[in-house]
Amino acid sequence: MDRDDTNPATIFHALDEDGDKFISVEELSNTINDVLEGEEIAETSISDFIGTLDADSDGNIDIVEFITAIENEIGLDSMDDDEEEEIPKEFPSAIQSSMMSKKWNDVWWPLIHAAFFIFILAWVVNGYVGLVDGSGGPVELDSHHQMGLDNGAIKEGDIYPCDSDVQADGCANSLTPFSGENGASSMPKGFYTDGIIFILLGAIGMGGSLFTHLVLAKGWRARVKAMKEVEGDTEDAKEASESEDDEESDSDEEAAEDEEASDDEDQVEEESDDESDEDSEDDDGSDEDDDIDIGSKIGLTVEDEDFFGVIIEFDDEDGLVTIKENGSGDEITGYQDEMFLE
């Protein structure tokens, strides 16, 4: 839905052919038949489908019912009595919210990646260089001069207590907590089973942390943004419906109080009231939009915490805004929907 730059309200208005803010059986039938290119669906089936979405049983679907149905995933599947209802899962969870936060992005994720890298590097160095001093431990003689020791009593290749002054490669050992011979905690430097396993585990851990940070957390942020947009559409629709109900009740009261007034005068008064309301809303919206620009002082809500500063960058493509915080001078990035005037 977001990839096509559409939202539930846009789809609703596309289905509402006559613009009366209701989707009727006839309008939905026309749309479905156009999509199916001539194959007609029985009107009773469409009526039954609308009945599953029609909360107030007036025979039509208004925008609140339409958006509520999308949020609750009500569609053709809801007509199948045998299908089990899915239990909604909490999203985002507390740990997901933390992983998506700016603090995790700037501090914790880099530390986690660095920890796995250092873990891998340590075991690579352990295999190539050797981190343990093996002096005095049993090792095959490999001297610089190939002359043996003790006047030839110990020859090249014989096992002897390692002496770093004699042994060609010194007495560096690799740590072997699990694969040392006869329980030895270290062996002559090299790559042993436990070292290789630790390197693989470190690589898997680092790959998992990078994937979670760069792919999963990014997807979670996009999903949260989409959920906020749908919630905003629902609130706008409910406010519009409530305002329409208030206008209807007000007009009924005025008609009862002013029975002697002519119909023409009532119509003129209602039209003038509607025009003045629209003009004032347009003026308020334009004034507010004109006030906020780069350099403007605003407040920004990020993870339920308010920051105040000056706008230094807009990212209209992703709906983001960056401010320079008062006092600390830190750059704070959040959604444009979370901006407010100081």
VOBA-1610 file (N, C-alpha, C; in pm, whole numbers, padded with zeros to 5 digits, always signed):
BEGIN
Met+00083-00119+00000Met+00000+00000+00000Met+00087+00125+00000Asp+00194+00122+00083Asp+00280+00237+00089Asp+00365+00252-00035Arg+00398+00140-00101Arg+00480+00148-00221Arg+00406+00219-00331Asp+00273+00213-00333Asp+00195+00277-00438Asp+00153+00418-00399Asp+00208+00471-00287Asp+00173+00605-00239Asp+00024+00618-00215Thr-00042+00512-00164Thr-00184+00517-00133Thr-00203+00485+00013Asn-00324+00513+00063Asn-00358+00481+00200Asn-00504+00443+00203Pro-00555+00391+00317Pro-00695+00348+00322Pro-00794+00457+00282Ala-00767+00582+00323Ala-00860+00690+00288Ala-00867+00712+00138Thr-00751+00703+00069Thr-00748+00720-00076Thr-00827+00610-00146Ile-00810+00486-00100Ile-00884+00374-00160Ile-01034+00392-00138Phe-01072+00437-00018Phe-01214+00457+00011Phe-01275+00559-00086His-01207+00671-00104His-01262+00775-00192His-01268+00727-00338Ala-01175+00636-00376Ala-01180+00582-00512Ala-01302+00492-00532Leu-01342+00419-00427Leu-01460+00333-00436Leu-01590+00413-00424Asp-01584+00527-00357Asp-01703+00611-00338Asp-01726+00694-00464Glu-01799+00637-00560Glu-01815+00699-00692Glu-01896+00829-00687Asp-02001+00836-00606Asp-02086+00954-00605Asp-02044+01058-00501Gly-01937+01027-00425Gly-01885+01124-00331Gly-01973+01152-00211Asp-02064+01059-00174Asp-02153+01083-00060Asp-02096+01032+00071Lys-01966+00992+00068Lys-01893+00944+00186Lys-01945+00809+00236Phe-02008+00733+00147Phe-02053+00597+00178Phe-02026+00509+00057Ile-01988+00382+00081Ile-01974+00284-00027Ile-02097+00196-00025Ser-02174+00200-00134Ser-02297+00123-00142Ser-02272-00010-00213Val-02373-00097-00210Val-02363-00225-00280Val-02342-00201-00429Glu-02411-00104-00486Glu-02401-00077-00629Glu-02261-00029-00665Glu-02203+00060-00584Glu-02068+00112-00613Glu-01964+00002-00605Leu-01972-00081-00502Leu-01876-00190-00488Leu-01894-00292-00599Ser-02020-00318-00639Ser-02047-00412-00747Ser-01988-00362-00878Asn-02004-00232-00907Asn-01948-00176-01030Asn-01797-00188-01033Thr-01732-00160-00921Thr-01586-00168-00915Thr-01536-00311-00936Ile-01601-00407-00870Ile-01560-00547-00883Ile-01581-00596-01025Asn-01694-00561-01086Asn-01722-00606-01223Asn-01624-00544-01322Asp-01582-00419-01298Asp-01482-00357-01385Asp-01349-00430-01375Val-01311-00470-01253Val-01185-00541-01235Val-01190-00679-01299Leu-01306-00746-01289Leu-01320-00881-01344Leu-01352-00881-01493Glu-01359-00762-01553Glu-01378-00747-01698Glu-01500-00824-01749Gly-01615-00789-01694Gly-01740-00844-01748Gly-01798-00959-01670Glu-01719-01028-01591Glu-01772-01139-01512Glu-01847-01082-01392Glu-01977-01102-01389Glu-02059-01042-01284Glu-02067-01132-01161Ile-02069-01068-01046Ile-02087-01139-00919Ile-02225-01106-00866Ala-02292-01204-00810Ala-02428-01184-00761Ala-02432-01072-00658Glu-02535-00989-00671Glu-02547-00874-00580Glu-02568-00919-00436Thr-02629-01037-00418Thr-02649-01087-00281Thr-02515-01119-00214Ser-02419-01169-00293Ser-02287-01198-00237Ser-02218-01070-00191Ile-02232-00965-00273Ile-02171-00837-00236Ile-02240-00779-00114Ser-02373-00796-00106Ser-02447-00747+00011Ser-02403-00819+00137Asp-02381-00952+00125Asp-02334-01028+00241Asp-02195-00981+00285Phe-02110-00951+00185Phe-01975-00904+00217Phe-01980-00769+00288Ile-02061-00678+00237Ile-02075-00547+00301Ile-02130-00563+00442Gly-02219-00662+00461Gly-02275-00685+00593Gly-02169-00720+00696Thr-02059-00786+00654Thr-01953-00820+00748Thr-01874-00698+00793Leu-01879-00590+00714Leu-01806-00468+00747Leu-01895-00359+00804Asp-02027-00372+00784Asp-02122-00266+00819Asp-02155-00273+00968Ala-02082-00194+01048Ala-02099-00200+01194Ala-02234-00145+01239Asp-02284-00039+01172Asp-02410+00021+01215Asp-02532-00031+01139Ser-02511-00131+01049Ser-02620-00199+00978Ser-02709-00102+00900Asp-02646-00001+00836Asp-02725+00092+00755Asp-02721+00056+00607Gly-02657-00056+00573Gly-02651-00101+00434Gly-02538-00041+00355Asn-02459+00047+00415Asn-02346+00111+00347Asn-02223+00101+00436Ile-02106+00128+00377Ile-01980+00130+00451Ile-01930+00273+00454Asp-01913+00330+00575Asp-01854+00463+00583Asp-01704+00449+00602Ile-01632+00562+00604Ile-01486+00556+00605Ile-01432+00498+00735Val-01503+00522+00847Val-01457+00466+00974Val-01466+00314+00972Glu-01578+00261+00922Glu-01594+00116+00913Glu-01491+00056+00817Phe-01463+00129+00708Phe-01368+00079+00608Phe-01227+00068+00666Ile-01180+00175+00733Ile-01045+00173+00789Ile-01036+00075+00905Thr-01142+00068+00987Thr-01142-00028+01098Thr-01132-00171+01047Ala-01199-00200+00935Ala-01193-00334+00877Ala-01052-00367+00831Ile-00984-00269+00771Ile-00847-00293+00726Ile-00755-00317+00846Glu-00772-00236+00952Glu-00687-00252+01070Glu-00705-00388+01135Asn-00827-00437+01137Asn-00857-00566+01201Asn-00841-00683+01105Glu-00794-00657+00983Glu-00774-00759+00881Glu-00903-00834+00852Ile-01013-00757+00840Ile-01142-00817+00807Ile-01159-00811+00657Gly-01185-00925+00594Gly-01205-00930+00451Gly-01283-01055+00417Leu-01251-01112+00304Leu-01321-01235+00264Leu-01292-01348+00362Asp-01172-01347+00424Asp-01137-01454+00517Asp-01229-01455+00638Ser-01285-01339+00675Ser-01371-01335+00793Ser-01503-01405+00770Met-01538-01434+00642Met-01663-01502+00612Met-01649-01653+00626Asp-01525-01701+00644Asp-01501-01843+00661Asp-01510-01877+00809Asp-01620-01943+00849Asp-01642-01971+00991Asp-01544-02073+01045Asp-01485-02154+00955Asp-01396-02260+01002Asp-01256-02209+01029Glu-01223-02090+00981Glu-01087-02038+00998Glu-01072-01978+01136Glu-00965-02014+01205Glu-00942-01962+01339Glu-00898-01817+01332Glu-00949-01738+01427Glu-00909-01599+01433Glu-00766-01590+01485Glu-00688-01504+01420Glu-00550-01486+01462Glu-00545-01396+01584Ile-00462-01435+01679Ile-00445-01354+01799Ile-00347-01242+01766Pro-00391-01117+01779Pro-00300-01007+01744Pro-00178-01007+01835Lys-00063-00987+01775Lys+00061-00985+01849Lys+00102-00840+01875Glu+00159-00819+01993Glu+00203-00684+02028Glu+00322-00645+01942Phe+00312-00531+01876Phe+00423-00478+01797Phe+00421-00326+01807Pro+00536-00267+01829Pro+00664-00333+01859Pro+00674-00370+02006Ser+00747-00479+02033Ser+00769-00518+02171Ser+00872-00424+02235Ala+00892-00441+02364Ala+00987-00353+02434Ala+01128-00367+02378Ile+01170-00491+02351Ile+01306-00511+02299Ile+01317-00458+02157Gln+01210-00471+02076Gln+01213-00416+01941Gln+01221-00264+01943Ser+01147-00202+02034Ser+01153-00057+02046Ser+01293-00011+02084Ser+01356-00086+02173Ser+01493-00050+02213Ser+01590-00064+02097Met+01578-00176+02022Met+01669-00199+01911Met+01653-00096+01800Met+01534-00036+01788Met+01511+00066+01685Met+01552+00206+01730Ser+01586+00221+01858Ser+01609+00354+01914Ser+01740+00413+01864Lys+01752+00544+01879Lys+01873+00616+01838Lys+01992+00574+01923Lys+01969+00548+02054Lys+02078+00507+02141Lys+02138+00375+02096Trp+02053+00279+02063Trp+02104+00151+02012Trp+02177+00172+01880Asn+02121+00253+01792Asn+02181+00275+01661Asn+02319+00340+01673Asp+02333+00433+01768Asp+02459+00507+01780Asp+02559+00444+01876Val+02511+00365+01974Val+02601+00315+02078Val+02606+00162+02083Trp+02491+00100+02112Trp+02493-00043+02140Trp+02524-00129+02019Trp+02463-00099+01905Trp+02492-00182+01787Trp+02640-00177+01749Pro+02704-00059+01741Pro+02848-00059+01712Pro+02929-00138+01813Leu+02892-00131+01943Leu+02965-00208+02044Leu+02948-00358+02023Ile+02827-00401+01989Ile+02803-00544+01965Ile+02883-00593+01845His+02880-00516+01735His+02958-00555+01617His+03107-00562+01651Ala+03157-00462+01724Ala+03299-00458+01759Ala+03336-00576+01849Ala+03248-00614+01941Ala+03277-00726+02031Ala+03292-00856+01953Phe+03203-00881+01858Phe+03215-01003+01777Phe+03342-01000+01693Phe+03377-00882+01638Phe+03497-00871+01556Phe+03622-00900+01639Ile+03628-00842+01760Ile+03743-00865+01847Ile+03752-01012+01887Phe+03637-01076+01913Phe+03634-01218+01948Phe+03694-01302+01835Ile+03652-01274+01711Ile+03705-01348+01596Ile+03854-01323+01581Leu+03894-01194+01590Leu+04035-01158+01573Leu+04122-01226+01677Ala+04074-01236+01801Ala+04154-01299+01907Ala+04184-01445+01876Trp+04087-01518+01824Trp+04110-01659+01794Trp+04194-01677+01668Val+04186-01582+01575Val+04276-01589+01458Val+04420-01566+01502Val+04442-01465+01587Val+04577-01439+01639Val+04625-01558+01722Asn+04535-01620+01798Asn+04570-01737+01879Asn+04624-01850+01791Gly+04566-01864+01671Gly+04612-01971+01583Gly+04740-01938+01510Tyr+04753-01811+01466Tyr+04871-01774+01388Tyr+04993-01741+01474Val+04973-01669+01582Val+05084-01620+01662Val+05103-01702+01789Gly+04993-01741+01852Gly+05001-01812+01980Gly+04998-01713+02095Leu+04902-01730+02183Leu+04885-01636+02294Leu+04938-01689+02426Val+04988-01814+02427Val+05032-01876+02552Val+05180-01911+02543Asp+05254-01887+02651Asp+05396-01924+02658Asp+05408-02072+02693Gly+05465-02149+02599Gly+05475-02294+02620Gly+05611-02339+02668Ser+05692-02249+02726Ser+05826-02288+02772Ser+05816-02400+02876Gly+05899-02504+02856Gly+05900-02618+02947Gly+05802-02727+02909Gly+05714-02699+02817Gly+05620-02800+02775Gly+05679-02892+02670Pro+05628-03014+02657Pro+05684-03109+02560Pro+05660-03063+02417Val+05767-03066+02335Val+05756-03024+02196Val+05865-03095+02116Glu+05842-03113+01986Glu+05945-03173+01900Glu+06057-03072+01877Leu+06181-03117+01892Leu+06296-03029+01875Leu+06306-02983+01729Asp+06311-02850+01714Asp+06332-02788+01582Asp+06424-02669+01606Ser+06555-02696+01609Ser+06652-02593+01648Ser+06698-02513+01527His+06766-02402+01556His+06817-02316+01449His+06931-02384+01373His+07012-02463+01444His+07135-02515+01383His+07127-02661+01343Gln+07013-02725+01372Gln+06995-02865+01334Gln+07107-02954+01389Met+07154-02924+01511Met+07265-03000+01568Met+07222-03083+01690Gly+07100-03071+01730Gly+07055-03146+01846Gly+07098-03080+01975Leu+07071-03150+02087Leu+07105-03099+02220Leu+07180-03205+02299Asp+07249-03157+02402Asp+07321-03248+02493Asp+07412-03342+02415Asn+07494-03277+02329Asn+07593-03353+02251Asn+07529-03463+02168Gly+07412-03432+02113Gly+07347-03528+02024Gly+07255-03625+02093Ala+07243-03614+02228Ala+07154-03705+02299Ala+07009-03681+02259Ile+06975-03553+02231Ile+06840-03519+02182Ile+06855-03471+02039Lys+06795-03543+01947Lys+06809-03512+01806Lys+06686-03436+01755Glu+06702-03381+01635Glu+06591-03309+01572Glu+06468-03401+01561Gly+06354-03351+01605Gly+06230-03429+01601Gly+06199-03501+01729Asp+06298-03509+01820Asp+06272-03573+01949Asp+06192-03478+02039Ile+06114-03537+02129Ile+06036-03459+02224Ile+06126-03416+02338Tyr+06121-03286+02372Tyr+06202-03234+02482Tyr+06128-03116+02545Pro+06164-03075+02667Pro+06101-02956+02728Pro+06139-02831+02648Cys+06040-02761+02597Cys+06063-02650+02504Cys+06149-02541+02568Asp+06250-02495+02492Asp+06336-02384+02532Asp+06330-02281+02420Ser+06282-02160+02452Ser+06263-02058+02348Ser+06394-02016+02284Asp+06508-02033+02356Asp+06637-01997+02298Asp+06685-02101+02197Val+06631-02222+02205Val+06672-02330+02116Val+06571-02351+02004Gln+06445-02351+02039Gln+06339-02381+01942Gln+06333-02272+01835Ala+06328-02312+01709Ala+06333-02218+01597Ala+06218-02118+01601Asp+06098-02163+01630Asp+05981-02074+01631Asp+05945-02027+01771Gly+06037-02045+01867Gly+06006-02009+02004Gly+05912-02110+02065Cys+05858-02076+02181Cys+05770-02169+02252Cys+05628-02116+02261Ala+05586-02039+02160Ala+05450-01985+02161Ala+05349-02098+02140Asn+05248-02101+02224Asn+05142-02201+02216Asn+05008-02133+02187Ser+04919-02211+02129Ser+04781-02164+02108Ser+04693-02218+02219Leu+04601-02134+02268Leu+04508-02175+02373Leu+04412-02281+02318Thr+04403-02394+02388Thr+04313-02503+02345Thr+04232-02550+02466Pro+04127-02478+02502Pro+04051-02516+02623Pro+03979-02649+02613Phe+03950-02696+02491Phe+03872-02819+02478Phe+03941-02928+02395Ser+04034-02891+02309Ser+04089-02991+02216Ser+04237-03021+02240Gly+04292-02983+02356Gly+04431-03015+02384Gly+04451-03163+02411Glu+04565-03215+02371Glu+04594-03356+02392Glu+04617-03383+02541Asn+04558-03493+02588Asn+04570-03534+02728Asn+04528-03423+02825Gly+04428-03345+02784Gly+04376-03239+02871Gly+04459-03114+02875Ala+04558-03101+02786Ala+04644-02982+02786Ala+04563-02859+02750Ser+04586-02750+02823Ser+04513-02625+02796Ser+04573-02546+02682Ser+04693-02584+02636Ser+04754-02518+02521Ser+04835-02619+02443Met+04851-02589+02314Met+04927-02675+02223Met+05015-02587+02137Pro+05119-02646+02072Pro+05200-02565+01981Pro+05111-02488+01884Lys+05149-02362+01859Lys+05060-02272+01787Lys+05009-02333+01657Gly+04881-02308+01633Gly+04813-02362+01516Gly+04662-02352+01537Phe+04587-02395+01438Phe+04441-02390+01447Phe+04388-02528+01484Tyr+04324-02535+01600Tyr+04268-02659+01649Tyr+04114-02652+01644Thr+04051-02765+01675Thr+03905-02774+01658Thr+03830-02664+01733Asp+03866-02644+01861Asp+03792-02544+01939Asp+03813-02403+01884Gly+03935-02371+01840Gly+03960-02239+01783Gly+03879-02215+01657Ile+03872-02317+01571Ile+03794-02303+01446Ile+03646-02285+01478Ile+03596-02363+01576Ile+03454-02350+01613Ile+03424-02211+01668Phe+03514-02158+01751Phe+03493-02024+01807Phe+03494-01917+01698Ile+03581-01932+01600Ile+03584-01836+01488Ile+03452-01840+01411Leu+03401-01962+01385Leu+03273-01975+01314Leu+03158-01915+01395Leu+03156-01943+01526Leu+03049-01887+01611Leu+03055-01735+01612Gly+03176-01680+01618Gly+03189-01534+01615Gly+03141-01475+01484Ala+03172-01544+01372Ala+03126-01495+01242Ala+02974-01500+01232Ile+02914-01609+01283Ile+02767-01618+01282Ile+02706-01508+01368Gly+02763-01486+01486Gly+02711-01381+01573Gly+02722-01243+01511Met+02835-01215+01449Met+02853-01083+01386Met+02759-01066+01267Gly+02741-01174+01189Gly+02646-01166+01077Gly+02504-01143+01126Gly+02467-01212+01236Gly+02333-01192+01291Gly+02311-01052+01344Ser+02412-00997+01412Ser+02396-00861+01466Ser+02388-00758+01354Leu+02468-00775+01248Leu+02461-00682+01135Leu+02326-00692+01064Phe+02276-00815+01047Phe+02146-00833+00980Phe+02034-00770+01061Thr+02037-00793+01193Thr+01932-00734+01278Thr+01938-00582+01276His+02060-00528+01282His+02077-00382+01286His+02038-00316+01154Leu+02089-00370+01043Leu+02076-00302+00914Leu+01952-00343+00836Val+01893-00459+00867Val+01777-00507+00790Val+01651-00513+00877Leu+01656-00593+00983Leu+01535-00610+01064Leu+01491-00480+01131Ala+01584-00412+01198Ala+01547-00288+01269Ala+01497-00182+01172Lys+01557-00176+01053Lys+01511-00081+00951Lys+01369-00114+00907Gly+01341-00244+00889Gly+01205-00285+00852Gly+01105-00256+00962Trp+01147-00276+01089Trp+01057-00243+01200Trp+01022-00096+01201Arg+01123-00009+01177Arg+01096+00135+01176Arg+00998+00172+01066Ala+01012+00110+00948Ala+00919+00137+00838Ala+00778+00091+00873Arg+00768-00024+00942Arg+00636-00075+00980Arg+00570+00016+01083Val+00647+00064+01181Val+00593+00156+01281Val+00544+00283+01215Lys+00621+00333+01117Lys+00581+00454+01046Lys+00449+00433+00972Ala+00434+00317+00907Ala+00310+00287+00836Ala+00193+00276+00933Met+00216+00214+01050Met+00109+00201+01149Met+00064+00338+01199Lys+00159+00430+01216Lys+00124+00565+01260Lys+00040+00635+01155Glu+00073+00613+01025Glu-00004+00676+00918Glu-00147+00624+00917Val-00165+00492+00936Val-00300+00435+00938Val-00378+00487+01059Glu-00310+00495+01175Glu-00377+00549+01293Glu-00420+00693+01271Gly-00335+00770+01201Gly-00371+00908+01171Gly-00492+00916+01080Asp-00499+00826+00978Asp-00615+00824+00889Asp-00742+00790+00967Thr-00732+00694+01060Thr-00849+00655+01139Thr-00898+00770+01226Glu-00805+00839+01291Glu-00843+00951+01376Glu-00907+01063+01294Asp-00850+01091+01175Asp-00908+01194+01089Asp-01050+01157+01047Ala-01069+01027+01014Ala-01201+00983+00971Ala-01303+00993+01084Lys-01262+00954+01206Lys-01353+00963+01320Lys-01388+01108+01351Glu-01288+01197+01342Glu-01315+01338+01368Glu-01410+01395+01265Ala-01390+01354+01138Ala-01479+01403+01032Ala-01621+01353+01054Ser-01635+01224+01094Ser-01768+01169+01119Ser-01836+01238+01237Glu-01759+01263+01344Glu-01816+01330+01460Glu-01858+01473+01428Ser-01776+01542+01347Ser-01811+01680+01312Ser-01938+01683+01227Glu-01953+01581+01138Glu-02074+01576+01056Glu-02198+01552+01143Asp-02184+01463+01243Asp-02297+01438+01334Asp-02332+01563+01414Asp-02229+01635+01458Asp-02254+01758+01534Asp-02324+01863+01449Glu-02280+01873+01322Glu-02343+01970+01233Glu-02490+01936+01208Glu-02518+01804+01193Glu-02656+01763+01170Glu-02744+01793+01291Ser-02694+01764+01412Ser-02773+01791+01533Ser-02793+01941+01553Asp-02689+02019+01522Asp-02701+02165+01535Asp-02805+02220+01439Ser-02803+02168+01316Ser-02899+02218+01217Ser-03042+02181+01255Asp-03060+02060+01317Asp-03194+02021+01361Asp-03245+02112+01472Glu-03157+02147+01565Glu-03196+02236+01674Glu-03232+02375+01622Glu-03152+02423+01526Glu-03181+02555+01470Glu-03313+02555+01395Ala-03342+02445+01327Ala-03468+02438+01252Ala-03587+02437+01347Ala-03573+02368+01463Ala-03683+02364+01560Ala-03705+02501+01624Glu-03596+02572+01651Glu-03608+02702+01716Glu-03658+02810+01619Asp-03620+02798+01492Asp-03654+02901+01392Asp-03749+02843+01288Glu-03866+02798+01330Glu-03962+02739+01236Glu-04016+02842+01138Glu-04017+02971+01177Glu-04074+03073+01091Glu-03977+03121+00984Ala-03844+03084+00998Ala-03746+03128+00897Ala-03768+03052+00768Ser-03741+03115+00658Ser-03761+03053+00526Ser-03648+02956+00495Asp-03676+02858+00404Asp-03576+02759+00365Asp-03458+02824+00294Asp-03487+02929+00216Asp-03379+02996+00143Asp-03280+03060+00239Glu-03332+03125+00344Glu-03245+03191+00440Glu-03159+03089+00515Asp-03220+02975+00550Asp-03142+02870+00619Asp-03029+02818+00532Gln-03058+02800+00402Gln-02957+02747+00311Gln-02840+02845+00296Val-02875+02977+00285Val-02770+03078+00272Val-02681+03080+00397Glu-02746+03071+00515Glu-02668+03074+00639Glu-02575+02954+00650Glu-02624+02833+00614Glu-02541+02713+00622Glu-02423+02721+00526Glu-02449+02771+00404Glu-02340+02781+00307Glu-02234+02879+00353Ser-02278+02994+00408Ser-02181+03093+00454Ser-02099+03039+00571Asp-02167+02963+00662Asp-02094+02904+00775Asp-01990+02804+00727Asp-02028+02718+00629Asp-01934+02618+00577Asp-01814+02685+00512Glu-01841+02792+00432Glu-01732+02859+00362Glu-01636+02925+00461Ser-01692+02989+00565Ser-01605+03055+00663Ser-01521+02952+00739Asp-01582+02835+00771Asp-01506+02730+00840Asp-01392+02680+00753Glu-01420+02657+00624Glu-01317+02608+00533Glu-01205+02710+00518Asp-01243+02841+00506Asp-01141+02945+00490Asp-01052+02953+00613Ser-01115+02944+00733Ser-01035+02953+00855Ser-00943+02833+00869Glu-00991+02712+00831Glu-00906+02592+00837Glu-00790+02604+00740Asp-00820+02655+00617Asp-00713+02671+00518Asp-00610+02772+00566Asp-00658+02884+00627Asp-00566+02986+00674Asp-00478+02932+00786Asp-00542+02857+00880Asp-00465+02801+00990Asp-00360+02704+00939Gly-00400+02616+00844Gly-00306+02517+00791Gly-00191+02583+00718Ser-00222+02688+00635Ser-00116+02753+00559Ser-00022+02830+00649Asp-00080+02898+00756Asp+00004+02973+00847Asp+00101+02880+00919Glu+00048+02763+00963Glu+00134+02670+01037Glu+00244+02614+00949Asp+00207+02580+00822Asp+00308+02527+00729Asp+00414+02632+00699Asp+00369+02762+00683Asp+00464+02867+00650Asp+00559+02893+00766Asp+00512+02872+00892Asp+00594+02901+01008Asp+00711+02805+01022Ile+00693+02678+00979Ile+00794+02575+01001Ile+00880+02560+00877Asp+01011+02587+00891Asp+01105+02573+00780Asp+01243+02557+00843Ile+01347+02538+00758Ile+01484+02529+00809Ile+01518+02658+00883Gly+01569+02642+01005Gly+01598+02758+01088Gly+01490+02787+01190Ser+01372+02721+01175Ser+01264+02744+01270Ser+01292+02672+01402Lys+01246+02732+01510Lys+01260+02671+01642Lys+01135+02587+01669Ile+01156+02458+01691Ile+01043+02367+01711Ile+01074+02270+01823Gly+00974+02193+01861Gly+00992+02079+01949Gly+00976+01951+01868Leu+01042+01844+01911Leu+01037+01716+01839Leu+01028+01604+01941Thr+00927+01516+01922Thr+00909+01402+02012Thr+00976+01279+01952Val+01073+01221+02025Val+01143+01100+01981Val+01140+01002+02097Glu+01070+00886+02074Glu+01060+00781+02175Glu+01006+00838+02307Asp+00894+00911+02295Asp+00823+00967+02411Asp+00905+01070+02487Glu+01012+01124+02426Glu+01094+01227+02490Glu+01096+01349+02402Asp+01073+01466+02459Asp+01066+01591+02383Asp+01202+01658+02378Phe+01241+01704+02256Phe+01363+01779+02235Phe+01327+01912+02171Phe+01405+02017+02200Phe+01379+02149+02146Phe+01506+02200+02078Gly+01487+02259+01961Gly+01603+02310+01889Gly+01563+02376+01758Val+01663+02392+01670Val+01644+02462+01541Val+01653+02360+01428Ile+01561+02368+01332Ile+01560+02276+01218Ile+01683+02303+01132Ile+01759+02195+01102Ile+01874+02210+01012Ile+01861+02126+00885Glu+01764+02033+00882Glu+01751+01950+00761Glu+01613+01887+00756Phe+01555+01883+00633Phe+01431+01812+00607Phe+01460+01695+00514Asp+01399+01579+00537Asp+01405+01465+00446Asp+01262+01427+00411Asp+01206+01496+00307Asp+01066+01474+00273Asp+01042+01335+00217Glu+01146+01273+00159Glu+01127+01139+00100Glu+01093+01036+00206Asp+01163+01044+00322Asp+01136+00950+00431Asp+01051+01013+00540Gly+01011+01139+00524Gly+00928+01205+00623Gly+01003+01235+00752Leu+01135+01265+00742Leu+01216+01288+00861Leu+01256+01435+00872Val+01292+01477+00991Val+01342+01613+01016Val+01454+01603+01118Thr+01559+01686+01099Thr+01673+01687+01190Thr+01684+01825+01254Ile+01697+01828+01387Ile+01712+01955+01458Ile+01844+01955+01534Lys+01894+02076+01560Lys+02011+02094+01646Lys+01961+02133+01783Glu+01981+02044+01881Glu+01920+02062+02013Glu+01979+02182+02085Asn+01891+02257+02152Asn+01935+02370+02232Asn+02026+02322+02345Gly+02131+02399+02371Gly+02219+02367+02484Gly+02327+02268+02445Ser+02291+02140+02421Ser+02392+02038+02392Ser+02446+02048+02250Gly+02365+02098+02157Gly+02409+02107+02018Gly+02401+01975+01945Asp+02345+01869+02008Asp+02333+01739+01942Asp+02231+01746+01829Glu+02256+01667+01724Glu+02161+01658+01612Glu+02063+01546+01641Ile+01935+01578+01645Ile+01829+01482+01675Ile+01743+01463+01551Thr+01719+01339+01511Thr+01639+01309+01393Thr+01511+01236+01434Gly+01398+01278+01380Gly+01270+01215+01409Gly+01174+01235+01294Tyr+01050+01186+01312Tyr+00950+01197+01207Tyr+00888+01337+01207Gln+00858+01388+01086Gln+00798+01520+01073Gln+00662+01525+01142Asp+00592+01412+01150Asp+00461+01409+01215Asp+00472+01439+01365Glu+00594+01422+01422Glu+00612+01441+01566Glu+00661+01582+01600Met+00664+01675+01499Met+00706+01812+01525Met+00594+01890+01594Phe+00631+01987+01674Phe+00533+02080+01730Phe+00603+02212+01761Leu+00526+02320+01755Leu+00581+02452+01780Leu+00605+02471+01930Glu+00717+02540+01962Glu+00747+02566+02104Glu+00642+02661+02163
//
